[in-house]
Amino acid sequence: MSLRVIILCVVALMSSSVVADNRPNFVFILVDDLGYMDIGANNPETFYETPNVDRLAREGIRFSDGYAANPVCSPTRYSILTGKYPTRVDATNFFAGKREAKFKPAPLNDRMPLEETTIAEQMRQAGYKTAFLGKWHLGPTEEYWPERQGFDLNIGGHVRGLPKSYFSPYKNPRLEDGPKGEYLTERLTNETLNILEQYQDEPFFLYLAFYTVHTPLQAPKDLVQKYRKKAEQLSGLAEFAEEEQVWPNAPKRQVRILQKHATYASMVEVMDTSVGRILEKLKQLGIDDETVVCFFSDNGGLSTSEGSPTSNLPFRGGKGWLYEGGIREPMIIKWPQGGQSNVVRGEAVSSVDFYPTLLEIAGIEASQDLQLDGVSLVPLLTGGHLQDRSLFWHYPHYSNQGGFPGGAIRTGNYKLVERYEDGRTHLYHLADDPGEVYDLSSENPTQVARMRKELHQWYKDVDAKFLQPNSPDQTPWRP
């Protein structure tokens, strides 16, 4: 081999190494059940203390109108990992959720199909190291755990959707118990920091799905005491109001309207401290400028059941509801190389958009056979704009939190909600009425007809399923 050929080969190898080294890293932080109004960046008056998440918002892009694809957990997690609406595979409720009321719910697929090409698989095929930590809740058996869906490491991800306990022993088949009294959120953060040290010299995709702030509501005693004292300042103020109830023969449901739950606040603080530790670790390792950090929640804050620990006001409803309180999420993307920071974007974006966004940032072409519902948000992250589009929701179930079966579409500032028990529709203008109090359907029938037609076409496109009869004499509504 000639000297010239040898030199060219060496140069090519060096260039290849430089390209690989310049590829961005990704840390995706998903918090379970965190409400939009639970962080200071979205709500300066929040009862909770989130200085580190607020710092992340200042260093990145905060989306004021970021949405989960579903008002409960498993479907939204599916949408993040696949870039698709969960309705396409009938993964439309939390896995195992089959509550009946006036009608039976639509058929539920309780697993993310192994045939899906997840974002982790795309990253790994492109040479990224991948790791999953925390809550998975995307399949009923070990066959569907993260290791089978593109992750090199899996710490804590298994079948159950909620922890047995936030304090060790955890009784988690994918997480070895720590010292008695060790707190789960802190443990997952410690594991994250260790992985960052292991992966720092090569591109990585790390997905940290905290179990917190999901029930059971448990937190370190010293923090709970701190927030109990803080809550004393709010004594005498109304904590609850009545919300509608769709379960037969049940009284109206109570919805929390005041943030003051000491244990929940403590769980939020531990999560926030963990975010701060991760940001500092990236800085310490010298890779913060080449690491994209995403922050999101899988559904709205829990406000109408199971202790109702948080309030989503001014938004209506919460987890399990198609109102804004159930689907609008805290959403932040920090991309240092994108050139934008401390910016708020008001476009309506969705959890289905993470997949194409992160692939474009990584310079990875999506597989040709993929059918993605999301769009890349890179134009927004670099100061540009997106083409106008509608977002869709399909929840043909009776939620554990009292929410009704229904669908929704957002087009511009208008949002149409359709109830599946009888086909009634409600139209809201979110810019003027974020609390969805004033139903405009009767005074704007043309807008209702236009949006309903688009929503019904989408049902066909994704092969949506609907409520089933409870008895032979029932005929459930159909679009």
The 8 nearest C-alpha neighbors of each residue, nearest first, counted from 0:
[[1, 4, 2, 5, 3, 6, 8, 7],
 [2, 0, 4, 3, 5, 6, 7, 8],
 [1, 3, 5, 4, 6, 0, 7, 8],
 [4, 2, 6, 1, 5, 7, 0, 8],
 [5, 3, 7, 1, 6, 2, 8, 0],
 [4, 6, 2, 8, 3, 7, 9, 1],
 [5, 7, 9, 3, 4, 8, 10, 2],
 [6, 8, 4, 10, 9, 5, 11, 3],
 [9, 7, 11, 5, 6, 10, 4, 12],
 [8, 10, 6, 12, 11, 7, 13, 5],
 [9, 11, 13, 7, 8, 12, 14, 6],
 [12, 10, 8, 14, 9, 13, 15, 7],
 [11, 13, 15, 9, 14, 10, 16, 8],
 [12, 14, 10, 16, 15, 11, 9, 17],
 [15, 13, 17, 11, 16, 12, 10, 18],
 [14, 16, 12, 18, 13, 17, 11, 19],
 [15, 17, 13, 19, 14, 18, 20, 12],
 [18, 16, 20, 14, 19, 15, 21, 13],
 [19, 17, 15, 21, 16, 20, 14, 22],
 [20, 18, 16, 17, 21, 22, 15, 202],
 [19, 21, 17, 18, 22, 16, 201, 202],
 [22, 20, 18, 19, 17, 23, 289, 202],
 [21, 23, 19, 20, 361, 202, 18, 24],
 [24, 22, 289, 290, 361, 21, 202, 25],
 [23, 25, 290, 203, 202, 291, 204, 289],
 [26, 24, 204, 291, 290, 292, 205, 203],
 [25, 27, 292, 205, 206, 204, 291, 293],
 [26, 28, 293, 206, 292, 207, 205, 294],
 [29, 27, 294, 207, 293, 208, 206, 26],
 [30, 28, 208, 295, 296, 294, 209, 207],
 [29, 31, 296, 209, 33, 208, 295, 211],
 [30, 32, 212, 211, 213, 33, 296, 210],
 [33, 31, 300, 298, 213, 299, 212, 297],
 [34, 32, 300, 296, 31, 30, 299, 212],
 [300, 33, 35, 299, 37, 36, 32, 328],
 [36, 34, 329, 328, 37, 327, 299, 33],
 [35, 37, 42, 34, 311, 38, 41, 45],
 [36, 38, 34, 35, 45, 47, 33, 39],
 [39, 37, 40, 36, 41, 49, 42, 45],
 [38, 40, 43, 42, 41, 45, 49, 53],
 [39, 41, 53, 38, 42, 43, 56, 52],
 [42, 40, 39, 38, 36, 43, 35, 329],
 [41, 43, 39, 36, 44, 45, 40, 38],
 [44, 42, 39, 45, 40, 41, 38, 36],
 [45, 43, 42, 46, 39, 47, 36, 41],
 [44, 46, 47, 42, 43, 39, 37, 38],
 [47, 45, 258, 259, 44, 48, 264, 37],
 [46, 48, 45, 264, 49, 37, 267, 38],
 [47, 49, 268, 50, 46, 39, 38, 267],
 [48, 50, 271, 52, 51, 38, 39, 53],
 [51, 49, 53, 52, 54, 48, 271, 39],
 [50, 52, 54, 275, 53, 49, 271, 274],
 [53, 51, 55, 54, 49, 50, 271, 56],
 [52, 54, 56, 50, 40, 51, 55, 49],
 [55, 53, 51, 57, 52, 56, 50, 58],
 [54, 56, 52, 58, 53, 57, 59, 51],
 [55, 57, 53, 59, 54, 58, 61, 331],
 [58, 56, 341, 54, 55, 59, 340, 53],
 [59, 57, 340, 55, 56, 341, 54, 333],
 [60, 58, 333, 340, 56, 57, 341, 332],
 [59, 61, 342, 332, 331, 340, 343, 333],
 [60, 62, 331, 343, 56, 330, 342, 63],
 [61, 63, 344, 65, 64, 330, 343, 345],
 [62, 64, 345, 65, 344, 61, 343, 330],
 [65, 63, 347, 62, 345, 346, 66, 348],
 [64, 66, 348, 62, 328, 349, 330, 327],
 [67, 65, 327, 349, 326, 328, 348, 350],
 [66, 68, 326, 350, 69, 349, 298, 75],
 [67, 69, 75, 350, 392, 66, 349, 84],
 [68, 70, 67, 75, 71, 74, 392, 326],
 [69, 71, 319, 325, 298, 326, 318, 320],
 [72, 70, 298, 69, 319, 93, 318, 73],
 [71, 73, 297, 75, 93, 74, 298, 76],
 [72, 74, 93, 76, 75, 136, 137, 94],
 [75, 73, 77, 76, 85, 91, 90, 72],
 [74, 76, 78, 68, 77, 72, 69, 73],
 [77, 75, 73, 79, 78, 74, 72, 80],
 [76, 78, 74, 75, 80, 79, 81, 73],
 [79, 77, 75, 83, 351, 82, 81, 76],
 [80, 78, 76, 350, 77, 351, 82, 81],
 [79, 81, 117, 77, 118, 78, 82, 76],
 [82, 80, 117, 78, 83, 79, 77, 118],
 [83, 81, 351, 354, 78, 371, 373, 79],
 [84, 82, 372, 78, 81, 371, 351, 85],
 [83, 85, 86, 78, 87, 372, 68, 351],
 [86, 84, 90, 87, 74, 88, 78, 91],
 [85, 87, 89, 88, 84, 91, 90, 463],
 [86, 88, 461, 85, 89, 84, 462, 463],
 [87, 89, 86, 90, 85, 108, 111, 112],
 [90, 88, 86, 108, 91, 107, 87, 85],
 [91, 89, 108, 85, 88, 74, 107, 86],
 [90, 92, 89, 74, 86, 85, 394, 107],
 [93, 91, 94, 90, 96, 74, 71, 73],
 [94, 92, 73, 96, 72, 71, 95, 74],
 [93, 95, 109, 96, 92, 73, 136, 137],
 [96, 94, 97, 93, 109, 92, 107, 139],
 [95, 97, 93, 94, 92, 98, 398, 399],
 [98, 96, 95, 99, 104, 396, 107, 397],
 [99, 97, 397, 96, 100, 104, 396, 398],
 [98, 100, 103, 102, 104, 97, 397, 101],
 [101, 99, 102, 246, 103, 247, 98, 397],
 [100, 102, 99, 247, 103, 469, 246, 420],
 [103, 101, 469, 100, 468, 467, 99, 466],
 [102, 104, 467, 99, 469, 466, 468, 100],
 [105, 103, 466, 396, 395, 467, 99, 102],
 [104, 106, 466, 465, 395, 464, 467, 107],
 [107, 105, 104, 108, 89, 464, 465, 466],
 [108, 106, 89, 90, 109, 105, 91, 92],
 [107, 109, 90, 89, 110, 106, 88, 94],
 [110, 108, 94, 107, 138, 90, 95, 139],
 [111, 109, 138, 137, 108, 112, 139, 94],
 [110, 112, 137, 138, 113, 77, 109, 143],
 [113, 111, 114, 115, 110, 143, 88, 138],
 [112, 114, 115, 111, 148, 143, 147, 116],
 [113, 115, 112, 116, 111, 117, 148, 147],
 [116, 114, 113, 112, 117, 81, 111, 148],
 [117, 115, 120, 114, 81, 118, 121, 148],
 [118, 116, 81, 80, 120, 119, 115, 148],
 [117, 119, 121, 120, 80, 354, 122, 81],
 [120, 118, 149, 122, 117, 121, 123, 150],
 [121, 119, 149, 123, 117, 118, 122, 124],
 [120, 122, 118, 124, 119, 123, 125, 117],
 [123, 121, 119, 125, 127, 120, 124, 118],
 [124, 122, 127, 120, 126, 125, 121, 119],
 [123, 125, 121, 126, 122, 120, 127, 119],
 [126, 124, 122, 123, 127, 121, 363, 120],
 [127, 125, 123, 124, 122, 128, 202, 203],
 [128, 126, 123, 203, 202, 122, 125, 129],
 [127, 129, 203, 123, 204, 202, 126, 151],
 [130, 128, 204, 150, 151, 203, 205, 127],
 [131, 129, 152, 205, 150, 151, 153, 206],
 [130, 132, 153, 206, 152, 207, 205, 150],
 [131, 133, 154, 207, 155, 153, 208, 156],
 [134, 132, 155, 208, 156, 209, 207, 210],
 [133, 135, 156, 208, 210, 209, 136, 160],
 [134, 136, 156, 137, 157, 133, 158, 160],
 [137, 135, 160, 158, 159, 138, 73, 134],
 [138, 136, 110, 111, 135, 73, 143, 158],
 [137, 139, 110, 143, 140, 136, 158, 111],
 [138, 140, 158, 110, 109, 143, 137, 141],
 [141, 139, 142, 138, 143, 158, 144, 157],
 [142, 140, 144, 143, 157, 139, 158, 138],
 [141, 143, 140, 144, 147, 138, 139, 146],
 [144, 142, 138, 141, 140, 147, 145, 137],
 [143, 145, 141, 146, 157, 142, 147, 156],
 [146, 144, 148, 147, 150, 153, 143, 156],
 [147, 145, 150, 148, 144, 149, 151, 153],
 [148, 146, 145, 144, 149, 143, 142, 150],
 [149, 147, 145, 146, 150, 117, 120, 113],
 [150, 148, 120, 119, 147, 146, 151, 123],
 [149, 151, 129, 146, 130, 152, 145, 148],
 [152, 150, 129, 130, 146, 149, 128, 153],
 [151, 153, 130, 150, 131, 154, 129, 146],
 [154, 152, 131, 132, 156, 130, 145, 155],
 [153, 155, 132, 173, 174, 156, 131, 133],
 [154, 156, 173, 133, 174, 132, 153, 157],
 [155, 157, 135, 134, 133, 154, 153, 173],
 [156, 158, 144, 135, 159, 155, 173, 136],
 [159, 157, 136, 139, 138, 140, 160, 135],
 [160, 158, 161, 136, 157, 162, 135, 134],
 [159, 161, 136, 134, 158, 135, 162, 157],
 [160, 162, 159, 210, 163, 213, 214, 134],
 [163, 161, 164, 165, 210, 160, 169, 159],
 [162, 164, 169, 161, 170, 165, 215, 171],
 [163, 165, 162, 166, 169, 167, 215, 168],
 [166, 164, 183, 182, 217, 162, 167, 169],
 [165, 167, 182, 180, 164, 181, 183, 168],
 [168, 166, 169, 179, 181, 180, 176, 177],
 [167, 169, 176, 170, 166, 179, 177, 164],
 [168, 170, 167, 171, 164, 176, 163, 166],
 [171, 169, 168, 172, 163, 176, 174, 167],
 [170, 172, 174, 169, 173, 155, 175, 157],
 [173, 171, 174, 170, 157, 175, 155, 156],
 [172, 174, 155, 171, 154, 156, 157, 175],
 [175, 173, 155, 171, 154, 172, 176, 169],
 [174, 176, 177, 173, 171, 172, 169, 170],
 [177, 175, 168, 167, 169, 174, 178, 170],
 [176, 178, 167, 181, 179, 175, 168, 180],
 [177, 179, 181, 180, 167, 176, 168, 166],
 [180, 178, 167, 181, 177, 168, 166, 176],
 [179, 181, 166, 167, 178, 182, 168, 177],
 [180, 182, 167, 166, 178, 179, 177, 183],
 [183, 181, 166, 185, 165, 184, 186, 180],
 [182, 184, 165, 186, 185, 166, 187, 181],
 [185, 183, 187, 186, 182, 188, 209, 270],
 [184, 186, 188, 183, 187, 182, 189, 273],
 [185, 187, 183, 189, 188, 184, 182, 190],
 [188, 186, 190, 184, 189, 185, 191, 183],
 [187, 189, 191, 185, 186, 190, 273, 192],
 [190, 188, 186, 192, 191, 187, 185, 193],
 [189, 191, 187, 193, 188, 192, 186, 194],
 [192, 190, 188, 194, 189, 193, 187, 195],
 [191, 193, 195, 189, 194, 190, 188, 196],
 [194, 192, 190, 196, 191, 195, 189, 197],
 [193, 195, 197, 191, 196, 192, 198, 190],
 [196, 194, 192, 198, 197, 193, 199, 191],
 [195, 197, 193, 194, 199, 198, 192, 284],
 [196, 198, 194, 195, 199, 193, 200, 192],
 [197, 199, 195, 196, 200, 201, 194, 203],
 [198, 200, 196, 195, 201, 197, 284, 286],
 [201, 199, 198, 202, 197, 20, 196, 203],
 [202, 200, 199, 198, 203, 20, 127, 128],
 [203, 201, 24, 127, 22, 128, 23, 200],
 [204, 202, 128, 127, 24, 129, 25, 205],
 [203, 205, 25, 129, 24, 26, 128, 127],
 [204, 206, 26, 130, 129, 25, 131, 27],
 [205, 207, 27, 131, 26, 130, 28, 208],
 [206, 208, 132, 28, 27, 131, 209, 133],
 [209, 207, 29, 133, 134, 28, 132, 30],
 [208, 210, 30, 211, 133, 207, 29, 134],
 [211, 209, 134, 31, 213, 133, 212, 208],
 [212, 210, 213, 209, 31, 30, 266, 184],
 [211, 213, 31, 32, 266, 33, 210, 214],
 [214, 212, 211, 31, 32, 210, 215, 161],
 [215, 213, 216, 212, 161, 211, 305, 217],
 [214, 216, 217, 213, 164, 162, 165, 161],
 [215, 217, 214, 262, 263, 218, 213, 212],
 [218, 216, 215, 262, 165, 219, 266, 214],
 [217, 219, 266, 262, 265, 220, 223, 216],
 [220, 218, 222, 221, 223, 217, 265, 182],
 [221, 219, 223, 222, 224, 218, 225, 262],
 [220, 222, 224, 223, 219, 225, 218, 265],
 [221, 223, 225, 224, 265, 220, 219, 226],
 [224, 222, 220, 262, 226, 261, 225, 221],
 [223, 225, 227, 221, 222, 226, 220, 228],
 [226, 224, 222, 223, 228, 227, 221, 229],
 [227, 225, 229, 261, 228, 223, 224, 230],
 [228, 226, 230, 224, 261, 229, 225, 223],
 [227, 229, 226, 231, 230, 225, 224, 232],
 [228, 230, 226, 227, 231, 232, 225, 233],
 [231, 229, 227, 232, 233, 259, 228, 226],
 [232, 230, 228, 234, 233, 229, 227, 226],
 [231, 233, 230, 234, 229, 228, 235, 227],
 [234, 232, 231, 230, 236, 235, 259, 229],
 [235, 233, 231, 236, 232, 230, 237, 259],
 [234, 236, 233, 237, 238, 232, 231, 230],
 [237, 235, 234, 233, 238, 257, 239, 232],
 [236, 238, 239, 235, 257, 256, 240, 234],
 [237, 239, 257, 256, 255, 236, 240, 258],
 [240, 238, 255, 256, 254, 237, 253, 241],
 [241, 239, 254, 253, 255, 256, 242, 238],
 [240, 242, 253, 252, 254, 251, 243, 239],
 [243, 241, 252, 253, 254, 251, 244, 240],
 [242, 244, 251, 252, 245, 241, 401, 253],
 [245, 243, 251, 252, 246, 401, 242, 250],
 [246, 244, 403, 247, 401, 243, 402, 249],
 [245, 247, 244, 249, 100, 248, 401, 101],
 [248, 246, 249, 245, 100, 101, 244, 250],
 [249, 247, 246, 250, 245, 244, 251, 100],
 [248, 250, 247, 246, 251, 244, 245, 252],
 [251, 249, 252, 244, 248, 246, 243, 247],
 [252, 250, 244, 243, 242, 241, 249, 253],
 [251, 253, 242, 244, 241, 243, 250, 254],
 [252, 254, 241, 240, 242, 303, 239, 251],
 [255, 253, 303, 240, 239, 302, 242, 241],
 [254, 256, 239, 310, 302, 238, 257, 307],
 [255, 257, 310, 239, 238, 254, 312, 240],
 [258, 256, 238, 310, 255, 259, 237, 239],
 [257, 259, 309, 310, 46, 260, 256, 45],
 [258, 260, 230, 261, 257, 46, 264, 233],
 [259, 261, 263, 308, 262, 264, 258, 309],
 [262, 260, 226, 264, 227, 223, 263, 259],
 [263, 261, 265, 223, 264, 260, 218, 217],
 [262, 264, 266, 265, 260, 261, 308, 267],
 [265, 263, 267, 261, 47, 262, 266, 260],
 [264, 266, 262, 268, 263, 267, 222, 223],
 [267, 265, 263, 269, 268, 264, 218, 212],
 [266, 268, 264, 270, 265, 269, 271, 263],
 [267, 269, 271, 265, 270, 266, 48, 272],
 [270, 268, 272, 266, 271, 267, 273, 265],
 [271, 269, 273, 267, 268, 272, 266, 274],
 [270, 272, 268, 274, 273, 269, 49, 51],
 [273, 271, 275, 269, 274, 270, 268, 276],
 [274, 272, 276, 270, 271, 275, 188, 269],
 [273, 275, 271, 277, 272, 276, 51, 278],
 [276, 274, 51, 272, 278, 273, 277, 279],
 [275, 277, 273, 279, 274, 278, 280, 272],
 [278, 276, 280, 274, 279, 275, 273, 281],
 [279, 277, 275, 281, 280, 276, 274, 282],
 [278, 280, 282, 276, 277, 281, 283, 275],
 [281, 279, 283, 277, 282, 278, 276, 284],
 [280, 282, 287, 284, 278, 286, 279, 283],
 [283, 281, 287, 279, 285, 280, 284, 286],
 [282, 284, 280, 285, 281, 279, 286, 287],
 [285, 283, 281, 282, 286, 280, 199, 196],
 [284, 286, 282, 283, 287, 281, 288, 280],
 [285, 287, 281, 289, 288, 284, 282, 290],
 [286, 288, 281, 282, 290, 289, 285, 278],
 [289, 287, 335, 286, 290, 336, 285, 282],
 [288, 290, 23, 286, 287, 24, 335, 291],
 [291, 289, 24, 287, 23, 25, 288, 286],
 [290, 292, 334, 25, 333, 24, 26, 293],
 [293, 291, 26, 333, 332, 27, 25, 290],
 [292, 294, 332, 27, 331, 28, 333, 26],
 [295, 293, 28, 331, 330, 29, 27, 332],
 [294, 296, 330, 29, 329, 30, 28, 293],
 [297, 295, 30, 29, 33, 298, 31, 328],
 [296, 298, 72, 75, 31, 67, 32, 76],
 [299, 297, 70, 71, 326, 32, 296, 318],
 [300, 298, 325, 318, 34, 317, 326, 324],
 [34, 299, 301, 33, 32, 317, 318, 302],
 [302, 300, 318, 307, 317, 309, 303, 308],
 [301, 303, 307, 309, 255, 317, 254, 310],
 [302, 304, 254, 307, 400, 253, 301, 255],
 [305, 303, 307, 400, 306, 302, 301, 399],
 [306, 304, 307, 303, 214, 301, 400, 308],
 [305, 307, 308, 304, 303, 302, 301, 216],
 [308, 306, 302, 304, 303, 305, 301, 309],
 [307, 309, 306, 260, 302, 263, 301, 310],
 [310, 308, 302, 258, 307, 301, 300, 255],
 [309, 311, 256, 255, 258, 257, 302, 312],
 [310, 312, 314, 324, 36, 313, 34, 300],
 [313, 311, 314, 310, 256, 315, 36, 434],
 [312, 314, 434, 311, 315, 433, 324, 36],
 [315, 313, 312, 434, 324, 311, 323, 433],
 [314, 316, 324, 434, 322, 323, 312, 313],
 [317, 315, 324, 322, 320, 325, 314, 302],
 [318, 316, 325, 324, 299, 300, 302, 301],
 [317, 319, 325, 299, 301, 300, 320, 70],
 [318, 320, 70, 398, 402, 400, 71, 325],
 [321, 319, 402, 325, 322, 318, 317, 70],
 [322, 320, 325, 70, 326, 323, 319, 407],
 [321, 323, 320, 324, 325, 315, 316, 326],
 [324, 322, 327, 325, 326, 314, 315, 321],
 [325, 323, 317, 316, 314, 315, 322, 299],
 [324, 326, 317, 299, 318, 320, 70, 323],
 [325, 327, 70, 67, 299, 323, 66, 298],
 [328, 326, 66, 323, 65, 324, 325, 35],
 [329, 327, 35, 66, 65, 296, 330, 326],
 [328, 330, 35, 295, 296, 331, 65, 34],
 [331, 329, 295, 62, 294, 65, 328, 61],
 [330, 332, 61, 294, 60, 293, 56, 62],
 [333, 331, 293, 60, 59, 292, 334, 294],
 [332, 334, 59, 292, 291, 60, 335, 58],
 [333, 335, 291, 337, 336, 332, 59, 292],
 [336, 334, 337, 288, 338, 333, 289, 291],
 [335, 337, 338, 334, 289, 288, 339, 291],
 [338, 336, 334, 335, 381, 339, 380, 377],
 [337, 339, 336, 335, 381, 340, 334, 380],
 [340, 338, 337, 381, 380, 59, 342, 60],
 [341, 339, 59, 58, 342, 60, 57, 338],
 [340, 342, 57, 58, 59, 60, 56, 343],
 [343, 341, 60, 340, 61, 344, 59, 339],
 [344, 342, 61, 62, 60, 345, 63, 341],
 [343, 345, 62, 346, 63, 61, 342, 60],
 [344, 346, 63, 64, 62, 347, 343, 65],
 [345, 347, 344, 64, 348, 62, 63, 65],
 [346, 348, 64, 65, 345, 349, 66, 390],
 [349, 347, 65, 66, 346, 64, 352, 350],
 [350, 348, 66, 351, 352, 65, 67, 68],
 [349, 351, 67, 352, 79, 353, 68, 78],
 [352, 350, 82, 373, 78, 349, 79, 83],
 [353, 351, 373, 374, 350, 349, 354, 375],
 [354, 352, 356, 351, 355, 350, 357, 79],
 [353, 355, 82, 356, 352, 357, 118, 358],
 [356, 354, 375, 358, 357, 353, 374, 352],
 [357, 355, 375, 353, 359, 376, 354, 358],
 [356, 358, 360, 359, 354, 355, 353, 361],
 [357, 359, 361, 363, 355, 360, 356, 362],
 [358, 360, 362, 356, 361, 357, 363, 355],
 [359, 361, 357, 362, 358, 356, 377, 23],
 [362, 360, 358, 359, 363, 357, 23, 22],
 [361, 363, 359, 360, 358, 364, 22, 357],
 [364, 362, 358, 361, 359, 365, 125, 360],
 [365, 363, 366, 362, 358, 359, 367, 121],
 [366, 364, 367, 363, 369, 358, 121, 355],
 [367, 365, 368, 369, 364, 121, 116, 363],
 [366, 368, 369, 365, 364, 370, 371, 116],
 [367, 369, 366, 370, 365, 371, 116, 115],
 [370, 368, 366, 367, 371, 365, 116, 115],
 [369, 371, 368, 372, 83, 82, 367, 366],
 [372, 370, 82, 83, 373, 369, 81, 374],
 [371, 373, 83, 82, 351, 84, 370, 374],
 [374, 372, 352, 351, 82, 371, 355, 83],
 [375, 373, 352, 355, 376, 372, 356, 351],
 [374, 376, 356, 355, 377, 352, 373, 359],
 [375, 377, 356, 379, 378, 380, 374, 352],
 [376, 378, 380, 379, 375, 356, 381, 360],
 [379, 377, 383, 381, 376, 380, 384, 382],
 [380, 378, 383, 382, 376, 377, 381, 384],
 [381, 379, 377, 378, 382, 337, 376, 339],
 [380, 382, 378, 379, 337, 383, 339, 377],
 [383, 381, 379, 380, 378, 384, 339, 338],
 [384, 382, 378, 379, 381, 385, 380, 377],
 [383, 385, 379, 378, 386, 382, 376, 346],
 [386, 384, 387, 378, 379, 383, 376, 346],
 [385, 387, 388, 384, 374, 378, 389, 346],
 [386, 388, 385, 389, 411, 410, 346, 384],
 [389, 387, 386, 410, 390, 411, 385, 409],
 [388, 390, 410, 409, 408, 391, 387, 411],
 [389, 391, 409, 408, 388, 410, 392, 349],
 [392, 390, 408, 407, 409, 389, 393, 454],
 [393, 391, 407, 406, 68, 69, 408, 394],
 [392, 394, 406, 405, 395, 407, 86, 391],
 [393, 395, 405, 396, 404, 406, 91, 392],
 [396, 394, 404, 465, 105, 405, 104, 466],
 [397, 395, 404, 104, 394, 398, 105, 403],
 [398, 396, 403, 404, 402, 98, 99, 399],
 [397, 399, 402, 400, 319, 401, 396, 403],
 [398, 400, 401, 397, 319, 402, 98, 304],
 [399, 401, 398, 304, 319, 303, 402, 318],
 [402, 400, 398, 399, 244, 245, 403, 397],
 [401, 403, 320, 398, 319, 400, 397, 404],
 [402, 404, 397, 245, 405, 401, 398, 320],
 [405, 403, 395, 396, 419, 397, 394, 418],
 [406, 404, 418, 419, 394, 417, 395, 403],
 [405, 407, 393, 417, 392, 394, 416, 418],
 [408, 406, 416, 392, 415, 391, 417, 393],
 [407, 409, 391, 415, 390, 414, 454, 392],
 [408, 410, 414, 390, 389, 413, 411, 415],
 [411, 409, 389, 413, 412, 414, 408, 388],
 [410, 412, 413, 409, 389, 387, 347, 388],
 [411, 413, 429, 428, 430, 410, 414, 409],
 [414, 412, 428, 410, 411, 409, 427, 429],
 [413, 415, 409, 427, 408, 426, 410, 428],
 [414, 416, 426, 408, 407, 425, 427, 409],
 [415, 417, 407, 425, 424, 406, 426, 414],
 [416, 418, 424, 406, 405, 423, 407, 422],
 [419, 417, 405, 422, 423, 420, 404, 421],
 [418, 420, 405, 422, 421, 404, 476, 417],
 [421, 419, 418, 476, 422, 475, 404, 466],
 [420, 422, 419, 476, 423, 418, 475, 477],
 [423, 421, 418, 419, 417, 420, 476, 424],
 [424, 422, 418, 421, 417, 425, 419, 420],
 [423, 425, 417, 416, 418, 422, 415, 426],
 [424, 426, 416, 438, 440, 415, 417, 427],
 [427, 425, 415, 440, 439, 438, 414, 416],
 [426, 428, 414, 438, 413, 435, 439, 429],
 [429, 427, 413, 412, 432, 431, 430, 414],
 [428, 430, 433, 432, 412, 431, 427, 413],
 [431, 429, 428, 432, 412, 433, 413, 427],
 [430, 432, 429, 428, 433, 427, 412, 434],
 [431, 433, 429, 434, 435, 428, 430, 436],
 [434, 432, 429, 435, 314, 430, 431, 313],
 [433, 435, 314, 315, 432, 313, 436, 323],
 [436, 434, 433, 432, 427, 437, 315, 429],
 [435, 437, 434, 438, 432, 427, 433, 315],
 [438, 436, 435, 439, 427, 432, 426, 428],
 [437, 439, 426, 425, 427, 440, 436, 435],
 [440, 438, 426, 442, 441, 427, 443, 437],
 [439, 441, 426, 443, 442, 425, 438, 444],
 [442, 440, 443, 439, 444, 438, 426, 425],
 [443, 441, 439, 440, 444, 438, 445, 446],
 [442, 444, 440, 445, 446, 441, 439, 447],
 [445, 443, 447, 446, 440, 441, 448, 442],
 [446, 444, 448, 447, 443, 449, 450, 440],
 [445, 447, 449, 448, 444, 443, 450, 440],
 [448, 446, 444, 450, 445, 449, 451, 440],
 [447, 449, 451, 445, 446, 450, 452, 444],
 [450, 448, 446, 452, 447, 451, 445, 453],
 [451, 449, 453, 447, 452, 448, 454, 446],
 [450, 452, 454, 448, 453, 449, 447, 455],
 [451, 453, 455, 449, 450, 454, 448, 456],
 [454, 452, 450, 456, 451, 455, 457, 449],
 [453, 455, 451, 457, 456, 452, 450, 408],
 [456, 454, 458, 452, 457, 453, 451, 478],
 [455, 457, 453, 459, 458, 454, 452, 460],
 [456, 458, 460, 454, 459, 455, 461, 453],
 [459, 457, 463, 455, 456, 461, 460, 462],
 [460, 458, 462, 456, 457, 461, 463, 455],
 [459, 461, 457, 458, 462, 456, 463, 87],
 [460, 462, 87, 458, 459, 463, 457, 86],
 [463, 461, 459, 460, 458, 87, 464, 86],
 [462, 464, 458, 461, 86, 459, 465, 87],
 [465, 463, 105, 462, 106, 466, 89, 395],
 [464, 466, 105, 395, 467, 463, 104, 477],
 [465, 467, 105, 104, 103, 395, 102, 475],
 [466, 468, 103, 102, 104, 105, 475, 465],
 [469, 467, 473, 102, 470, 103, 475, 474],
 [468, 470, 102, 103, 467, 473, 471, 101],
 [469, 471, 468, 472, 473, 102, 474, 467],
 [472, 470, 473, 468, 469, 474, 467, 475],
 [471, 473, 470, 474, 468, 469, 475, 102],
 [474, 472, 468, 471, 470, 475, 469, 102],
 [473, 475, 468, 476, 472, 471, 467, 470],
 [476, 474, 468, 473, 466, 467, 477, 420],
 [477, 475, 421, 420, 422, 419, 474, 478],
 [476, 478, 475, 465, 419, 422, 466, 421],
 [477, 455, 476, 422, 458, 419, 465, 451]]
